[in-house]
Amino acid sequence: MYYFYILRCADNTLYCGRTNNLERRIKEHNSGKTRSAKYTKVRRPVILVYSEKFQTLSEALKREYAVKQFTKIKKEALIRRGSEV
């Protein structure tokens, strides 16, 4: 199982990523260890605000790429719709 996810950073920016272990990856983002993304290291703490599950890495990568092209307004709308389901 693979996940596409969106994190809200302490400065209210959004970070998009993908992983095969969502819980571990969020801990890594918040830990500041070497596996943490450069972008989130200086914007901790981060919180998970949205995620989707996929069967393959390819699907998760395609979704990550697509959402990264969204404006922040469109990403916020996706987050709102996801939390209402």
N, C-alpha and C positions, 0 to 999 in steps of 0.2 A: 504494500500500500504506500502511496506517495501523497504528499500534501502540498498544496499551494497555500500560502498564508500571507496575511497582512498584519504588521505590527504598528502600534502607535507609539512613537518615541516621546520622551519627556518634553521635547520642544514642539510637540504636536505635529511633527512630520510623520509621514507614512513610509514604511519599508516593506517591500514585497520580496518573498523568497519561496523556496521549495525545499522539501526534505522528505526523508523516509521515516523520521522519528520526531514528531512535532514537539512533544514535551521536552526531550533532550535538547532540541535546537533552540527553544526559547530560553532554557537555562543557560546555554552557551552564549546567547546574545546578551543576557544579563550579567554573566560572570566576568566578562572582559578578558577571558583567556584567549589564547591564540586562535581558536576556532571561531571566535566572535567576528562578525562582519565589521570591517573598518568603519562603515557608516554608523552603525549602532553603538560602537565603543564610546563615543563622546556624547551619545544621546540617551543614555540609560537613566532610569529603568525603561524597559519597553514592555508593552502589554499586547497580548494577542487580541485582535479585534475581529478577525475574519479568517476562515479556512475552508478549503474544499478538498475532498478526497478523490484520488485517481488511481486506477489500476496500474498504470505504467508511468515511468519517469518521463517518457516523451510527452504524454498528455499534460503532466504537471508543468513541464518546461514550456509547452505551447501556451498554457494558461498564464503562466508567469509573464512571458513575453507580451502577451496581449494586454494584460492589466497594467503592466509597466508603461504602456503607451497611453493609458487613460490620463485625463487631467485629475487633479486632486479632487475636484468637485464630483467627477464621475466615480472615483474610488470611494469617496464618502457615501455616495448614493448606494453603491454596491454593499458597503458595510451596513448601512441602515436597512436595506432589504434583507440582508443575511440575518441580521439580529431579530427581525420581525417574524421570521419563519418558525 
